[in-house]
């Protein structure tokens, strides 16, 4: 498996969570910066494309590559290898995009409460 190209589709987006949720230590409720990308990879003799995104969790300092759709011919082991290769390819460009972006696009999350049982 080989990655032939990677291109970012949009500028980085800053996802902000309220401080109440930041203090819980859960990565899924921590503020992060995300950027979507498109990539082309070669599997055997066939070249295919896929969509993914890279995230930087600000509090933990961790990076993560997400691939939302299943890729044909890629099982769990190959998917792990593909994510590692995409991380190597995309990480430095992602950091440069964060630093060079003049206008920050932000998404704010409010409170996450369960609806009341009697409410529809």
GUGU-719826 format. One record per atom (N, C-alpha, C): residue in three letters; x, y, z. Coordinates in steps of 0.1 Angstrom, whole numbers, padded with zeros to 4 digits, always signed. Layout:
BEGIN
AlaXYZ ...
This chain:
BEGIN
Unk+0008-0012+0000 Unk+0000+0000+0000 Unk+0009+0012+0000 Unk+0005+0022-0008 Unk+0013+0034-0010 Unk+0003+0046-0011 Unk+0007+0058-0005 Unk-0001+0070-0007 Unk+0005+0078-0018 Unk-0003+0081-0029 Unk+0002+0088-0040 Unk+0000+0103-0039 Unk-0011+0108-0033 Unk-0013+0122-0031 Unk-0022+0125-0019 Unk-0021+0137-0014 Unk-0030+0141-0003 Unk-0032+0156-0005 Unk-0045+0160-0004 Unk-0048+0175-0006 Unk-0059+0178+0004 Unk-0057+0190+0010 Unk-0067+0195+0020 Unk-0078+0201+0013 Unk-0091+0199+0018 Unk-0103+0203+0011 Unk-0108+0217+0016 Unk-0104+0220+0028 Unk-0109+0233+0034 Unk-0099+0237+0045 Unk-0101+0249+0050 Unk-0091+0254+0060 Unk-0094+0247+0074 Unk-0085+0248+0083 Unk-0087+0241+0096 Unk-0099+0248+0103 Unk-0107+0239+0111 Unk-0118+0244+0119 Unk-0115+0241+0133 Unk-0117+0252+0142 Unk-0115+0251+0156 Unk-0128+0247+0163 Unk-0128+0236+0170 Unk-0140+0231+0177 Unk-0138+0234+0192 Unk-0146+0243+0198 Unk-0144+0247+0212 Unk-0155+0241+0220 Unk-0151+0235+0232 Unk-0161+0230+0241 Unk-0160+0239+0254 Unk-0171+0240+0261 Unk-0171+0247+0274 Unk-0161+0242+0284 Unk-0156+0250+0292 Unk-0146+0246+0303 Unk-0152+0235+0312 Unk-0165+0234+0314 Unk-0171+0224+0322 Unk-0167+0210+0317 Unk-0168+0208+0303 Unk-0165+0195+0297 Unk-0150+0193+0295 Unk-0143+0204+0294 Unk-0128+0202+0292 Unk-0122+0195+0304 Unk-0127+0198+0316 Unk-0121+0193+0328 Unk-0124+0178+0331 Unk-0132+0172+0323 Unk-0135+0158+0325 Unk-0124+0148+0320 Unk-0116+0153+0311 Unk-0105+0145+0307 Unk-0109+0135+0296 Unk-0120+0137+0290 Unk-0125+0128+0279 Unk-0121+0134+0266 Unk-0113+0126+0257 Unk-0109+0132+0245 Unk-0120+0136+0236 Unk-0132+0129+0236 Unk-0143+0133+0227 Unk-0150+0146+0232 Unk-0147+0150+0244 Unk-0153+0163+0249 Unk-0142+0173+0251 Unk-0131+0172+0243 Unk-0120+0182+0244 Unk-0119+0190+0232 Unk-0115+0203+0233 Unk-0114+0212+0222 Unk-0104+0206+0212 Unk-0106+0207+0199 Unk-0097+0202+0189 Unk-0098+0211+0176 Unk-0088+0209+0168 Unk-0087+0216+0155 Unk-0087+0204+0145 Unk-0096+0206+0135 Unk-0098+0195+0125 Unk-0097+0201+0111 Unk-0091+0193+0102 Unk-0091+0197+0088 Unk-0093+0184+0079 Unk-0102+0186+0069 Unk-0105+0175+0061 Unk-0096+0174+0049 Unk-0093+0162+0044 Unk-0085+0160+0032 Unk-0090+0149+0024 Unk-0084+0149+0011 Unk-0087+0138+0002 Unk-0074+0132-0001 Unk-0073+0119-0003 Unk-0061+0112-0005 Unk-0063+0101-0016 Unk-0052+0099-0023 Unk-0052+0088-0033 Unk-0042+0077-0028 Unk-0046+0065-0029 Unk-0037+0054-0024 Unk-0037+0043-0034 Unk-0026+0036-0034 Unk-0024+0024-0043 Unk-0025+0012-0035 Unk-0034+0003-0039 Unk-0035-0010-0032 Unk-0033-0021-0043 Unk-0022-0027-0043 Unk-0019-0036-0054 Unk-0016-0028-0067 Unk-0024-0031-0077 Unk-0022-0023-0090 Unk-0033-0013-0092 Unk-0042-0012-0082 Unk-0054-0003-0083 Unk-0052+0009-0075 Unk-0054+0021-0081 Unk-0053+0034-0074 Unk-0068+0038-0071 Unk-0070+0041-0058 Unk-0083+0046-0053 Unk-0081+0059-0045 Unk-0093+0065-0043 Unk-0093+0077-0035 Unk-0102+0076-0023 Unk-0099+0084-0013 Unk-0107+0083+0000 Unk-0107+0097+0006 Unk-0116+0098+0016 Unk-0117+0111+0023 Unk-0114+0108+0038 Unk-0107+0118+0044 Unk-0104+0117+0058 Unk-0102+0130+0065 Unk-0099+0130+0077 Unk-0097+0143+0084 Unk-0086+0140+0095 Unk-0079+0151+0098 Unk-0069+0150+0108 Unk-0073+0159+0120 Unk-0071+0155+0132 Unk-0075+0163+0144 Unk-0063+0165+0152 Unk-0062+0177+0159 Unk-0052+0180+0169 Unk-0060+0183+0182 Unk-0059+0175+0192 Unk-0065+0177+0205 Unk-0056+0187+0213 Unk-0061+0199+0215 Unk-0052+0209+0221 Unk-0047+0206+0235 Unk-0056+0201+0243 Unk-0053+0199+0257 Unk-0043+0187+0259 Unk-0045+0176+0251 Unk-0037+0165+0253 Unk-0024+0166+0244 Unk-0025+0174+0233 Unk-0014+0175+0224 Unk-0013+0163+0214 Unk-0024+0156+0213 Unk-0024+0144+0204 Unk-0030+0147+0190 Unk-0025+0139+0180 Unk-0030+0140+0167 Unk-0037+0127+0164 Unk-0048+0128+0155 Unk-0055+0116+0152 Unk-0060+0117+0137 Unk-0059+0107+0130 Unk-0065+0106+0116 Unk-0078+0098+0117 Unk-0088+0104+0111 Unk-0101+0097+0110 Unk-0105+0094+0096 Unk-0110+0082+0093 Unk-0115+0079+0080 Unk-0129+0074+0082 Unk-0139+0082+0078 Unk-0153+0079+0081 Unk-0159+0068+0073 Unk-0155+0066+0061 Unk-0161+0057+0052 Unk-0152+0044+0050 Unk-0158+0033+0048 Unk-0151+0021+0046 Unk-0144+0022+0032 Unk-0132+0017+0031 Unk-0124+0017+0019 Unk-0124+0002+0013 Unk-0127+0001+0001 Unk-0127-0013-0005 Unk-0113-0019-0005 Unk-0113-0032+0000 Unk-0100-0039+0001 Unk-0091-0036+0012 Unk-0096-0028+0022 Unk-0088-0024+0033 Unk-0095-0029+0046 Unk-0089-0038+0053 Unk-0094-0044+0065 Unk-0089-0036+0077 Unk-0091-0041+0089 Unk-0086-0034+0101 Unk-0071-0032+0102 Unk-0064-0042+0098 Unk-0049-0041+0099 Unk-0044-0031+0089 Unk-0048-0032+0077 Unk-0044-0023+0066 Unk-0049-0009+0069 Unk-0061-0007+0075 Unk-0066+0006+0079 Unk-0057+0013+0089 Unk-0052+0005+0099 Unk-0043+0010+0109 Unk-0030+0015+0102 Unk-0025+0007+0093 Unk-0013+0011+0085 Unk-0015+0023+0077 Unk-0027+0024+0070 Unk-0030+0035+0062 Unk-0031+0048+0070 Unk-0037+0047+0082 Unk-0038+0059+0091 Unk-0024+0064+0095 Unk-0016+0054+0098 Unk-0002+0058+0102 Unk+0005+0065+0091 Unk+0004+0060+0079 Unk+0010+0066+0067 Unk+0004+0080+0064 Unk-0009+0081+0066 Unk-0015+0094+0064 Unk-0011+0104+0074 Unk-0009+0099+0086 Unk-0004+0108+0097 Unk+0009+0114+0094 Unk+0018+0105+0089 Unk+0032+0110+0085 Unk+0031+0120+0074 Unk+0022+0118+0064 Unk+0021+0127+0052 Unk+0014+0140+0056 Unk+0004+0139+0064 Unk-0005+0151+0066 Unk-0001+0160+0078 Unk+0006+0154+0088 Unk+0009+0161+0100 Unk+0016+0175+0098 Unk+0027+0175+0091 Unk+0035+0188+0090 Unk+0027+0198+0082 Unk+0020+0194+0071 Unk+0012+0203+0063 Unk+0000+0208+0071 Unk-0006+0200+0080 Unk-0017+0204+0089 Unk-0012+0215+0099 Unk+0000+0213+0104 Unk+0005+0222+0114 Unk+0008+0236+0107 Unk+0014+0235+0095 Unk+0016+0247+0087 Unk+0003+0254+0084 Unk-0007+0247+0081 Unk-0020+0253+0078 Unk-0026+0260+0090 Unk-0024+0254+0102 Unk-0029+0260+0114 Unk-0022+0273+0117 Unk-0009+0273+0115 Unk-0001+0285+0118 Unk-0003+0296+0108 Unk-0006+0293+0095 Unk-0007+0303+0084 Unk-0021+0308+0082 Unk-0031+0302+0088 Unk-0045+0305+0086 Unk-0048+0319+0093 Unk-0051+0330+0085 Unk-0053+0343+0091 Unk-0066+0344+0098 Unk-0077+0338+0093 Unk-0090+0339+0099 Unk-0094+0325+0104 Unk-0096+0324+0117 Unk-0099+0311+0123 Unk-0114+0309+0122 Unk-0118+0297+0117 Unk-0132+0293+0117 Unk-0134+0285+0129 Unk-0144+0289+0137 Unk-0147+0282+0150 Unk-0161+0277+0151 Unk-0162+0265+0158 Unk-0175+0259+0161 Unk-0175+0258+0176 Unk-0186+0263+0182 Unk-0187+0263+0196 Unk-0198+0253+0200 Unk-0195+0245+0211 Unk-0205+0236+0216 Unk-0211+0241+0229 Unk-0224+0240+0230 Unk-0231+0244+0242 Unk-0231+0233+0252 Unk-0242+0233+0260 Unk-0244+0223+0270 Unk-0250+0210+0264 Unk-0247+0199+0269 Unk-0252+0186+0265 Unk-0261+0180+0276 Unk-0273+0183+0275 Unk-0283+0178+0285 Unk-0292+0168+0279 Unk-0296+0159+0287 Unk-0306+0149+0282 Unk-0320+0156+0282 Unk-0328+0153+0272 Unk-0341+0158+0272 Unk-0349+0152+0283 Unk-0359+0159+0288 Unk-0367+0154+0299 Unk-0375+0142+0294 Unk-0379+0133+0303 Unk-0386+0121+0299 Unk-0400+0125+0294 Unk-0406+0135+0299 Unk-0420+0139+0294 Unk-0420+0148+0282 Unk-0408+0152+0278 Unk-0407+0161+0266 Unk-0406+0152+0253 Unk-0411+0157+0242 Unk-0410+0149+0230 Unk-0398+0152+0222 
